[in-house]
Amino acid sequence: MEKVEAAGAAMNGTLDATRMLAGGLKQLAEHLSRAGEFLGGLFQELSLSKDADGDLRAVVELLVSWREVGEAQQALATRIAELAASLDRQAKRGDTERAQRLQEALRLTAAALTQAASGQQQRGWV
């Protein structure tokens, strides 16, 4: 039973780390999304024009590029948020799985002790 409890504790540490990672990724996604919204909306009215002279065209290209960086940040934020949600779901499933396995180990241990106490010969896995 000690090995089962040790495995449960190790799994619990992994699940805690997964939840911490999911929380950090969620915060990162929120920050990226806000920054992306800011950059994406900042230069929304600008567009590239072939009529602009060299210096103006270079400045407009730079600003349009920053807008595109903002759009890319928003797309990345969406993907990171999806990853965080997936990790959170996996951690919840892991909690359920761990609880089931520990409960089963306790049941089997109790059955083995009961059988040993009654003096019956052990058969199979029980």
N, CA, C and O atoms as a GROMACS GRO file, in nm:
protein
  504
    1MET      N    1   0.082  -0.119   0.000
    1MET     CA    2   0.000   0.000   0.000
    1MET      C    3   0.087   0.126   0.000
    1MET      O    4   0.048   0.229  -0.054
    2GLU      N    5   0.204   0.117   0.060
    2GLU     CA    6   0.293   0.233   0.065
    2GLU      C    7   0.335   0.276  -0.074
    2GLU      O    8   0.346   0.396  -0.102
    3LYS      N    9   0.358   0.178  -0.162
    3LYS     CA   10   0.397   0.212  -0.299
    3LYS      C   11   0.283   0.281  -0.373
    3LYS      O   12   0.306   0.371  -0.453
    4VAL      N   13   0.162   0.237  -0.346
    4VAL     CA   14   0.044   0.299  -0.410
    4VAL      C   15   0.030   0.443  -0.362
    4VAL      O   16   0.003   0.533  -0.441
    5GLU      N   17   0.047   0.463  -0.233
    5GLU     CA   18   0.038   0.599  -0.177
    5GLU      C   19   0.150   0.688  -0.232
    5GLU      O   20   0.127   0.805  -0.262
    6ALA      N   21   0.270   0.632  -0.247
    6ALA     CA   22   0.382   0.709  -0.303
    6ALA      C   23   0.354   0.746  -0.448
    6ALA      O   24   0.382   0.858  -0.492
    7ALA      N   25   0.298   0.651  -0.523
    7ALA     CA   26   0.264   0.680  -0.663
    7ALA      C   27   0.155   0.785  -0.670
    7ALA      O   28   0.158   0.872  -0.757
    8GLY      N   29   0.057   0.778  -0.579
    8GLY     CA   30  -0.049   0.879  -0.575
    8GLY      C   31   0.006   1.017  -0.542
    8GLY      O   32  -0.038   1.116  -0.599
    9ALA      N   33   0.101   1.023  -0.449
    9ALA     CA   34   0.162   1.151  -0.413
    9ALA      C   35   0.244   1.207  -0.530
    9ALA      O   36   0.241   1.328  -0.555
   10ALA      N   37   0.316   1.120  -0.600
   10ALA     CA   38   0.393   1.166  -0.716
   10ALA      C   39   0.300   1.217  -0.825
   10ALA      O   40   0.328   1.318  -0.889
   11MET      N   41   0.191   1.146  -0.846
   11MET     CA   42   0.095   1.189  -0.947
   11MET      C   43   0.032   1.322  -0.906
   11MET      O   44   0.006   1.408  -0.991
   12ASN      N   45   0.006   1.338  -0.777
   12ASN     CA   46  -0.051   1.463  -0.727
   12ASN      C   47   0.043   1.580  -0.756
   12ASN      O   48  -0.002   1.688  -0.793
   13GLY      N   49   0.174   1.559  -0.737
   13GLY     CA   50   0.271   1.665  -0.767
   13GLY      C   51   0.270   1.702  -0.915
   13GLY      O   52   0.278   1.819  -0.951
   14THR      N   53   0.260   1.601  -0.999
   14THR     CA   54   0.253   1.626  -1.143
   14THR      C   55   0.126   1.703  -1.180
   14THR      O   56   0.130   1.795  -1.261
   15LEU      N   57   0.015   1.664  -1.119
   15LEU     CA   58  -0.112   1.732  -1.146
   15LEU      C   59  -0.108   1.877  -1.098
   15LEU      O   60  -0.161   1.967  -1.164
   16ASP      N   61  -0.046   1.900  -0.983
   16ASP     CA   62  -0.032   2.038  -0.933
   16ASP      C   63   0.052   2.122  -1.029
   16ASP      O   64   0.018   2.237  -1.058
   17ALA      N   65   0.161   2.064  -1.079
   17ALA     CA   66   0.246   2.136  -1.174
   17ALA      C   67   0.170   2.164  -1.304
   17ALA      O   68   0.186   2.270  -1.364
   18THR      N   69   0.089   2.070  -1.346
   18THR     CA   70   0.008   2.090  -1.467
   18THR      C   71  -0.091   2.204  -1.448
   18THR      O   72  -0.108   2.287  -1.537
   19ARG      N   73  -0.156   2.208  -1.331
   19ARG     CA   74  -0.250   2.317  -1.304
   19ARG      C   75  -0.178   2.452  -1.297
   19ARG      O   76  -0.231   2.552  -1.345
   20MET      N   77  -0.058   2.454  -1.238
   20MET     CA   78   0.018   2.579  -1.233
   20MET      C   79   0.056   2.625  -1.373
   20MET      O   80   0.047   2.744  -1.405
   21LEU      N   81   0.099   2.532  -1.458
   21LEU     CA   82   0.134   2.564  -1.595
   21LEU      C   83   0.012   2.617  -1.670
   21LEU      O   84   0.022   2.715  -1.743
   22ALA      N   85  -0.102   2.553  -1.651
   22ALA     CA   86  -0.225   2.597  -1.718
   22ALA      C   87  -0.262   2.739  -1.674
   22ALA      O   88  -0.302   2.821  -1.756
   23GLY      N   89  -0.249   2.767  -1.545
   23GLY     CA   90  -0.280   2.902  -1.495
   23GLY      C   91  -0.186   3.007  -1.552
   23GLY      O   92  -0.229   3.116  -1.590
   24GLY      N   93  -0.057   2.973  -1.558
   24GLY     CA   94   0.041   3.067  -1.616
   24GLY      C   95   0.016   3.090  -1.763
   24GLY      O   96   0.028   3.203  -1.812
   25LEU      N   97  -0.018   2.984  -1.835
   25LEU     CA   98  -0.047   2.999  -1.979
   25LEU      C   99  -0.172   3.083  -2.001
   25LEU      O  100  -0.180   3.161  -2.096
   26LYS      N  101  -0.270   3.066  -1.913
   26LYS     CA  102  -0.392   3.146  -1.925
   26LYS      C  103  -0.360   3.295  -1.908
   26LYS      O  104  -0.410   3.379  -1.984
   27GLN      N  105  -0.278   3.326  -1.809
   27GLN     CA  106  -0.239   3.466  -1.788
   27GLN      C  107  -0.159   3.520  -1.907
   27GLN      O  108  -0.181   3.632  -1.951
   28LEU      N  109  -0.068   3.438  -1.958
   28LEU     CA  110   0.011   3.479  -2.075
   28LEU      C  111  -0.080   3.506  -2.193
   28LEU      O  112  -0.062   3.605  -2.264
   29ALA      N  113  -0.179   3.420  -2.214
   29ALA     CA  114  -0.273   3.439  -2.325
   29ALA      C  115  -0.350   3.569  -2.309
   29ALA      O  116  -0.374   3.639  -2.407
   30GLU      N  117  -0.390   3.601  -2.186
   30GLU     CA  118  -0.465   3.726  -2.162
   30GLU      C  119  -0.379   3.847  -2.195
   30GLU      O  120  -0.426   3.942  -2.258
   31HIS      N  121  -0.253   3.844  -2.151
   31HIS     CA  122  -0.162   3.958  -2.178
   31HIS      C  123  -0.134   3.972  -2.328
   31HIS      O  124  -0.136   4.082  -2.382
   32LEU      N  125  -0.107   3.859  -2.394
   32LEU     CA  126  -0.082   3.864  -2.538
   32LEU      C  127  -0.204   3.915  -2.614
   32LEU      O  128  -0.191   3.991  -2.709
   33SER      N  129  -0.320   3.873  -2.571
   33SER     CA  130  -0.442   3.916  -2.638
   33SER      C  131  -0.462   4.067  -2.624
   33SER      O  132  -0.496   4.135  -2.721
   34ARG      N  133  -0.442   4.118  -2.502
   34ARG     CA  134  -0.456   4.263  -2.482
   34ARG      C  135  -0.354   4.342  -2.564
   34ARG      O  136  -0.388   4.442  -2.626
   35ALA      N  137  -0.228   4.295  -2.563
   35ALA     CA  138  -0.125   4.364  -2.640
   35ALA      C  139  -0.156   4.356  -2.789
   35ALA      O  140  -0.138   4.453  -2.862
   36GLY      N  141  -0.204   4.240  -2.834
   36GLY     CA  142  -0.240   4.224  -2.974
   36GLY      C  143  -0.355   4.313  -3.015
   36GLY      O  144  -0.355   4.371  -3.124
   37GLU      N  145  -0.454   4.324  -2.927
   37GLU     CA  146  -0.566   4.415  -2.955
   37GLU      C  147  -0.518   4.558  -2.968
   37GLU      O  148  -0.559   4.631  -3.059
   38PHE      N  149  -0.430   4.597  -2.878
   38PHE     CA  150  -0.376   4.734  -2.880
   38PHE      C  151  -0.302   4.761  -3.011
   38PHE      O  152  -0.330   4.860  -3.080
   39LEU      N  153  -0.208   4.672  -3.044
   39LEU     CA  154  -0.130   4.693  -3.168
   39LEU      C  155  -0.218   4.680  -3.292
   39LEU      O  156  -0.202   4.756  -3.388
   40GLY      N  157  -0.309   4.584  -3.290
   40GLY     CA  158  -0.395   4.565  -3.406
   40GLY      C  159  -0.487   4.683  -3.431
   40GLY      O  160  -0.514   4.717  -3.546
   41GLY      N  161  -0.534   4.744  -3.325
   41GLY     CA  162  -0.625   4.858  -3.340
   41GLY      C  163  -0.554   4.990  -3.358
   41GLY      O  164  -0.614   5.086  -3.408
   42LEU      N  165  -0.428   4.998  -3.320
   42LEU     CA  166  -0.355   5.123  -3.322
   42LEU      C  167  -0.336   5.177  -3.464
   42LEU      O  168  -0.351   5.297  -3.487
   43PHE      N  169  -0.305   5.091  -3.557
   43PHE     CA  170  -0.275   5.133  -3.694
   43PHE      C  171  -0.375   5.075  -3.793
   43PHE      O  172  -0.342   5.049  -3.908
   44GLN      N  173  -0.496   5.055  -3.747
   44GLN     CA  174  -0.599   4.992  -3.830
   44GLN      C  175  -0.630   5.070  -3.957
   44GLN      O  176  -0.659   5.011  -4.061
   45GLU      N  177  -0.623   5.201  -3.950
   45GLU     CA  178  -0.658   5.284  -4.066
   45GLU      C  179  -0.549   5.290  -4.172
   45GLU      O  180  -0.573   5.338  -4.283
   46LEU      N  181  -0.431   5.241  -4.140
   46LEU     CA  182  -0.321   5.247  -4.237
   46LEU      C  183  -0.328   5.130  -4.335
   46LEU      O  184  -0.365   5.019  -4.299
   47SER      N  185  -0.290   5.159  -4.458
   47SER     CA  186  -0.277   5.053  -4.557
   47SER      C  187  -0.162   5.090  -4.650
   47SER      O  188  -0.129   5.208  -4.665
   48LEU      N  189  -0.103   4.990  -4.711
   48LEU     CA  190   0.008   5.014  -4.801
   48LEU      C  191  -0.042   5.077  -4.931
   48LEU      O  192  -0.148   5.039  -4.983
   49SER      N  193   0.033   5.170  -4.980
   49SER     CA  194  -0.004   5.237  -5.105
   49SER      C  195   0.120   5.249  -5.192
   49SER      O  196   0.229   5.283  -5.145
   50LYS      N  197   0.102   5.221  -5.318
   50LYS     CA  198   0.213   5.231  -5.412
   50LYS      C  199   0.243   5.377  -5.447
   50LYS      O  200   0.348   5.409  -5.503
   51ASP      N  201   0.149   5.465  -5.413
   51ASP     CA  202   0.166   5.607  -5.445
   51ASP      C  203   0.255   5.680  -5.347
   51ASP      O  204   0.299   5.792  -5.375
   52ALA      N  205   0.284   5.622  -5.233
   52ALA     CA  206   0.364   5.691  -5.131
   52ALA      C  207   0.511   5.694  -5.173
   52ALA      O  208   0.561   5.604  -5.239
   53ASP      N  209   0.578   5.804  -5.132
   53ASP     CA  210   0.720   5.814  -5.163
   53ASP      C  211   0.801   5.723  -5.071
   53ASP      O  212   0.744   5.659  -4.983
   54GLY      N  213   0.930   5.715  -5.088
   54GLY     CA  214   1.018   5.621  -5.018
   54GLY      C  215   1.009   5.624  -4.868
   54GLY      O  216   0.985   5.521  -4.805
   55ASP      N  217   1.028   5.743  -4.807
   55ASP     CA  218   1.029   5.752  -4.661
   55ASP      C  219   0.890   5.726  -4.602
   55ASP      O  220   0.877   5.653  -4.503
   56LEU      N  221   0.788   5.784  -4.661
   56LEU     CA  222   0.651   5.763  -4.612
   56LEU      C  223   0.612   5.616  -4.625
   56LEU      O  224   0.552   5.558  -4.536
   57ARG      N  225   0.648   5.558  -4.738
   57ARG     CA  226   0.617   5.417  -4.760
   57ARG      C  227   0.687   5.329  -4.655
   57ARG      O  228   0.627   5.234  -4.605
   58ALA      N  229   0.812   5.360  -4.622
   58ALA     CA  230   0.885   5.283  -4.523
   58ALA      C  231   0.820   5.293  -4.386
   58ALA      O  232   0.809   5.193  -4.315
   59VAL      N  233   0.776   5.413  -4.349
   59VAL     CA  234   0.710   5.432  -4.219
   59VAL      C  235   0.578   5.357  -4.216
   59VAL      O  236   0.546   5.290  -4.117
   60VAL      N  237   0.500   5.368  -4.323
   60VAL     CA  238   0.371   5.300  -4.329
   60VAL      C  239   0.391   5.147  -4.325
   60VAL      O  240   0.315   5.077  -4.258
   61GLU      N  241   0.492   5.097  -4.394
   61GLU     CA  242   0.520   4.953  -4.391
   61GLU      C  243   0.555   4.908  -4.249
   61GLU      O  244   0.512   4.802  -4.205
   62LEU      N  245   0.631   4.990  -4.178
   62LEU     CA  246   0.667   4.957  -4.041
   62LEU      C  247   0.543   4.953  -3.952
   62LEU      O  248   0.526   4.860  -3.873
   63LEU      N  249   0.457   5.052  -3.964
   63LEU     CA  250   0.337   5.058  -3.881
   63LEU      C  251   0.239   4.945  -3.916
   63LEU      O  252   0.177   4.887  -3.827
   64VAL      N  253   0.226   4.916  -4.043
   64VAL     CA  254   0.140   4.804  -4.084
   64VAL      C  255   0.198   4.673  -4.032
   64VAL      O  256   0.123   4.583  -3.994
   65SER      N  257   0.328   4.662  -4.031
   65SER     CA  258   0.391   4.542  -3.976
   65SER      C  259   0.360   4.527  -3.827
   65SER      O  260   0.336   4.416  -3.780
   66TRP      N  261   0.361   4.637  -3.754
   66TRP     CA  262   0.326   4.631  -3.612
   66TRP      C  263   0.181   4.588  -3.594
   66TRP      O  264   0.150   4.513  -3.502
   67ARG      N  265   0.093   4.635  -3.681
   67ARG     CA  266  -0.046   4.593  -3.675
   67ARG      C  267  -0.055   4.442  -3.696
   67ARG      O  268  -0.128   4.372  -3.626
   68GLU      N  269   0.021   4.392  -3.794
   68GLU     CA  270   0.020   4.248  -3.821
   68GLU      C  271   0.079   4.169  -3.705
   68GLU      O  272   0.035   4.057  -3.677
   69VAL      N  273   0.177   4.227  -3.636
   69VAL     CA  274   0.231   4.163  -3.516
   69VAL      C  275   0.119   4.150  -3.412
   69VAL      O  276   0.106   4.046  -3.347
   70GLY      N  277   0.040   4.253  -3.397
   70GLY     CA  278  -0.073   4.250  -3.304
   70GLY      C  279  -0.173   4.141  -3.340
   70GLY      O  280  -0.222   4.069  -3.254
   71GLU      N  281  -0.202   4.129  -3.469
   71GLU     CA  282  -0.294   4.025  -3.514
   71GLU      C  283  -0.237   3.886  -3.486
   71GLU      O  284  -0.309   3.795  -3.446
   72ALA      N  285  -0.106   3.871  -3.509
   72ALA     CA  286  -0.041   3.743  -3.481
   72ALA      C  287  -0.042   3.714  -3.330
   72ALA      O  288  -0.059   3.598  -3.290
   73GLN      N  289  -0.023   3.816  -3.249
   73GLN     CA  290  -0.028   3.797  -3.104
   73GLN      C  291  -0.166   3.748  -3.060
   73GLN      O  292  -0.177   3.661  -2.973
   74GLN      N  293  -0.269   3.802  -3.120
   74GLN     CA  294  -0.404   3.758  -3.086
   74GLN      C  295  -0.426   3.612  -3.125
   74GLN      O  296  -0.488   3.536  -3.051
   75ALA      N  297  -0.376   3.574  -3.242
   75ALA     CA  298  -0.389   3.434  -3.285
   75ALA      C  299  -0.311   3.343  -3.190
   75ALA      O  300  -0.360   3.236  -3.152
   76LEU      N  301  -0.191   3.384  -3.153
   76LEU     CA  302  -0.110   3.306  -3.059
   76LEU      C  303  -0.179   3.297  -2.923
   76LEU      O  304  -0.180   3.191  -2.861
   77ALA      N  305  -0.237   3.406  -2.878
   77ALA     CA  306  -0.307   3.408  -2.749
   77ALA      C  307  -0.422   3.308  -2.750
   77ALA      O  308  -0.447   3.240  -2.651
   78THR      N  309  -0.492   3.299  -2.861
   78THR     CA  310  -0.603   3.203  -2.873
   78THR      C  311  -0.551   3.061  -2.860
   78THR      O  312  -0.610   2.979  -2.789
   79ARG      N  313  -0.442   3.031  -2.929
   79ARG     CA  314  -0.385   2.895  -2.923
   79ARG      C  315  -0.334   2.863  -2.783
   79ARG      O  316  -0.352   2.751  -2.735
   80ILE      N  317  -0.271   2.959  -2.718
   80ILE     CA  318  -0.219   2.936  -2.583
   80ILE      C  319  -0.336   2.915  -2.486
   80ILE      O  320  -0.327   2.830  -2.396
   81ALA      N  321  -0.443   2.991  -2.502
   81ALA     CA  322  -0.561   2.973  -2.416
   81ALA      C  323  -0.622   2.834  -2.436
   81ALA      O  324  -0.667   2.772  -2.340
   82GLU      N  325  -0.624   2.787  -2.560
   82GLU     CA  326  -0.674   2.652  -2.587
   82GLU      C  327  -0.586   2.547  -2.518
   82GLU      O  328  -0.636   2.450  -2.461
   83LEU      N  329  -0.455   2.568  -2.524
   83LEU     CA  330  -0.362   2.476  -2.458
   83LEU      C  331  -0.384   2.476  -2.307
   83LEU      O  332  -0.384   2.370  -2.244
   84ALA      N  333  -0.401   2.593  -2.250
   84ALA     CA  334  -0.425   2.604  -2.105
   84ALA      C  335  -0.553   2.530  -2.066
   84ALA      O  336  -0.556   2.460  -1.966
   85ALA      N  337  -0.658   2.546  -2.145
   85ALA     CA  338  -0.784   2.478  -2.116
   85ALA      C  339  -0.768   2.326  -2.128
   85ALA      O  340  -0.824   2.251  -2.048
   86SER      N  341  -0.691   2.283  -2.226
   86SER     CA  342  -0.666   2.140  -2.243
   86SER      C  343  -0.588   2.083  -2.125
   86SER      O  344  -0.621   1.976  -2.074
   87LEU      N  345  -0.486   2.155  -2.080
   87LEU     CA  346  -0.408   2.111  -1.964
   87LEU      C  347  -0.495   2.104  -1.839
   87LEU      O  348  -0.481   2.012  -1.758
   88ASP      N  349  -0.584   2.200  -1.824
   88ASP     CA  350  -0.673   2.201  -1.709
   88ASP      C  351  -0.766   2.079  -1.713
   88ASP      O  352  -0.787   2.015  -1.610
   89ARG      N  353  -0.819   2.048  -1.830
   89ARG     CA  354  -0.905   1.929  -1.843
   89ARG      C  355  -0.827   1.802  -1.812
   89ARG      O  356  -0.878   1.711  -1.745
   90GLN      N  357  -0.703   1.795  -1.860
   90GLN     CA  358  -0.619   1.678  -1.834
   90GLN      C  359  -0.591   1.662  -1.684
   90GLN      O  360  -0.591   1.551  -1.632
   91ALA      N  361  -0.567   1.772  -1.617
   91ALA     CA  362  -0.542   1.766  -1.472
   91ALA      C  363  -0.666   1.717  -1.398
   91ALA      O  364  -0.654   1.639  -1.303
   92LYS      N  365  -0.783   1.761  -1.439
   92LYS     CA  366  -0.907   1.716  -1.375
   92LYS      C  367  -0.928   1.566  -1.398
   92LYS      O  368  -0.968   1.494  -1.308
   93ARG      N  369  -0.900   1.521  -1.520
   93ARG     CA  370  -0.910   1.378  -1.548
   93ARG      C  371  -0.808   1.300  -1.466
   93ARG      O  372  -0.838   1.191  -1.417
   94GLY      N  373  -0.689   1.355  -1.452
   94GLY     CA  374  -0.586   1.290  -1.371
   94GLY      C  375  -0.628   1.279  -1.225
   94GLY      O  376  -0.602   1.177  -1.161
   95ASP      N  377  -0.692   1.384  -1.172
   95ASP     CA  378  -0.742   1.379  -1.034
   95ASP      C  379  -0.844   1.266  -1.018
   95ASP      O  380  -0.839   1.191  -0.920
   96THR      N  381  -0.934   1.257  -1.112
   96THR     CA  382  -1.036   1.151  -1.107
   96THR      C  383  -0.971   1.014  -1.115
   96THR      O  384  -1.005   0.924  -1.038
   97GLU      N  385  -0.878   0.998  -1.208
   97GLU     CA  386  -0.809   0.871  -1.225
   97GLU      C  387  -0.731   0.832  -1.098
   97GLU      O  388  -0.737   0.718  -1.054
   98ARG      N  389  -0.660   0.928  -1.042
   98ARG     CA  390  -0.583   0.902  -0.920
   98ARG      C  391  -0.675   0.858  -0.806
   98ARG      O  392  -0.645   0.762  -0.735
   99ALA      N  393  -0.785   0.928  -0.788
   99ALA     CA  394  -0.879   0.894  -0.681
   99ALA      C  395  -0.936   0.754  -0.702
   99ALA      O  396  -0.949   0.677  -0.606
  100GLN      N  397  -0.970   0.720  -0.825
  100GLN     CA  398  -1.022   0.586  -0.853
  100GLN      C  399  -0.918   0.479  -0.822
  100GLN      O  400  -0.950   0.377  -0.761
  101ARG      N  401  -0.795   0.502  -0.863
  101ARG     CA  402  -0.689   0.403  -0.840
  101ARG      C  403  -0.658   0.386  -0.691
  101ARG      O  404  -0.637   0.274  -0.645
  102LEU      N  405  -0.657   0.495  -0.618
  102LEU     CA  406  -0.633   0.485  -0.474
  102LEU      C  407  -0.747   0.412  -0.404
  102LEU      O  408  -0.725   0.332  -0.314
  103GLN      N  409  -0.869   0.442  -0.446
  103GLN     CA  410  -0.985   0.374  -0.388
  103GLN      C  411  -0.980   0.224  -0.417
  103GLN      O  412  -1.009   0.143  -0.330
  104GLU      N  413  -0.945   0.188  -0.539
  104GLU     CA  414  -0.932   0.048  -0.576
  104GLU      C  415  -0.822  -0.021  -0.496
  104GLU      O  416  -0.838  -0.134  -0.453
  105ALA      N  417  -0.709   0.047  -0.478
  105ALA     CA  418  -0.599  -0.010  -0.399
  105ALA      C  419  -0.642  -0.032  -0.254
  105ALA      O  420  -0.609  -0.134  -0.195
  106LEU      N  421  -0.716   0.062  -0.198
  106LEU     CA  422  -0.766   0.046  -0.061
  106LEU      C  423  -0.862  -0.072  -0.052
  106LEU      O  424  -0.857  -0.150   0.044
  107ARG      N  425  -0.948  -0.085  -0.149
  107ARG     CA  426  -1.043  -0.196  -0.151
  107ARG      C  427  -0.970  -0.330  -0.159
  107ARG      O  428  -1.002  -0.424  -0.086
  108LEU      N  429  -0.872  -0.339  -0.249
  108LEU     CA  430  -0.798  -0.463  -0.264
  108LEU      C  431  -0.715  -0.496  -0.140
  108LEU      O  432  -0.704  -0.612  -0.102
  109THR      N  433  -0.657  -0.395  -0.079
  109THR     CA  434  -0.581  -0.415   0.044
  109THR      C  435  -0.671  -0.466   0.156
  109THR      O  436  -0.635  -0.558   0.228
  110ALA      N  437  -0.786  -0.405   0.169
  110ALA     CA  438  -0.881  -0.448   0.272
  110ALA      C  439  -0.927  -0.592   0.246
  110ALA      O  440  -0.941  -0.670   0.340
  111ALA      N  441  -0.951  -0.626   0.120
  111ALA     CA  442  -0.992  -0.762   0.087
  111ALA      C  443  -0.880  -0.861   0.119
  111ALA      O  444  -0.906  -0.969   0.173
  112ALA      N  445  -0.757  -0.825   0.087
  112ALA     CA  446  -0.643  -0.913   0.116
  112ALA      C  447  -0.625  -0.932   0.265
  112ALA      O  448  -0.597  -1.042   0.311
  113LEU      N  449  -0.640  -0.825   0.343
  113LEU     CA  450  -0.627  -0.835   0.488
  113LEU      C  451  -0.739  -0.919   0.548
  113LEU      O  452  -0.715  -0.998   0.639
  114THR      N  453  -0.858  -0.902   0.498
  114THR     CA  454  -0.972  -0.981   0.545
  114THR      C  455  -0.950  -1.128   0.515
  114THR      O  456  -0.977  -1.214   0.599
  115GLN      N  457  -0.903  -1.156   0.395
  115GLN     CA  458  -0.877  -1.294   0.355
  115GLN      C  459  -0.764  -1.354   0.439
  115GLN      O  460  -0.773  -1.469   0.483
  116ALA      N  461  -0.660  -1.277   0.462
  116ALA     CA  462  -0.548  -1.326   0.543
  116ALA      C  463  -0.592  -1.350   0.688
  116ALA      O  464  -0.548  -1.446   0.751
  117ALA      N  465  -0.677  -1.262   0.739
  117ALA     CA  466  -0.725  -1.275   0.877
  117ALA      C  467  -0.815  -1.397   0.894
  117ALA      O  468  -0.817  -1.459   1.000
  118SER      N  469  -0.888  -1.430   0.791
  118SER     CA  470  -0.979  -1.544   0.801
  118SER      C  471  -0.907  -1.676   0.777
  118SER      O  472  -0.968  -1.782   0.790
  119GLY      N  473  -0.780  -1.670   0.742
  119GLY     CA  474  -0.700  -1.789   0.725
  119GLY      C  475  -0.719  -1.859   0.592
  119GLY      O  476  -0.671  -1.971   0.575
  120GLN      N  477  -0.787  -1.797   0.499
  120GLN     CA  478  -0.807  -1.860   0.369
  120GLN      C  479  -0.680  -1.850   0.288
  120GLN      O  480  -0.600  -1.757   0.303
  121GLN      N  481  -0.664  -1.947   0.201
  121GLN     CA  482  -0.548  -1.945   0.111
  121GLN      C  483  -0.577  -1.848  -0.001
  121GLN      O  484  -0.687  -1.847  -0.056
  122GLN      N  485  -0.478  -1.768  -0.036
  122GLN     CA  486  -0.495  -1.667  -0.140
  122GLN      C  487  -0.498  -1.735  -0.277
  122GLN      O  488  -0.415  -1.821  -0.308
  123ARG      N  489  -0.597  -1.694  -0.359
  123ARG     CA  490  -0.608  -1.745  -0.496
  123ARG      C  491  -0.609  -1.627  -0.592
  123ARG      O  492  -0.677  -1.527  -0.567
  124GLY      N  493  -0.535  -1.638  -0.698
  124GLY     CA  494  -0.536  -1.532  -0.801
  124GLY      C  495  -0.474  -1.404  -0.751
  124GLY      O  496  -0.376  -1.406  -0.677
  125TRP      N  497  -0.531  -1.294  -0.790
  125TRP     CA  498  -0.476  -1.162  -0.761
  125TRP      C  499  -0.532  -1.101  -0.635
  125TRP      O  500  -0.479  -1.000  -0.588
  126VAL      N  501  -0.634  -1.156  -0.578
  126VAL     CA  502  -0.699  -1.096  -0.461
  126VAL      C  503  -0.622  -1.121  -0.336
  126VAL      O  504  -0.664  -1.077  -0.229
   0.00000   0.00000   0.00000
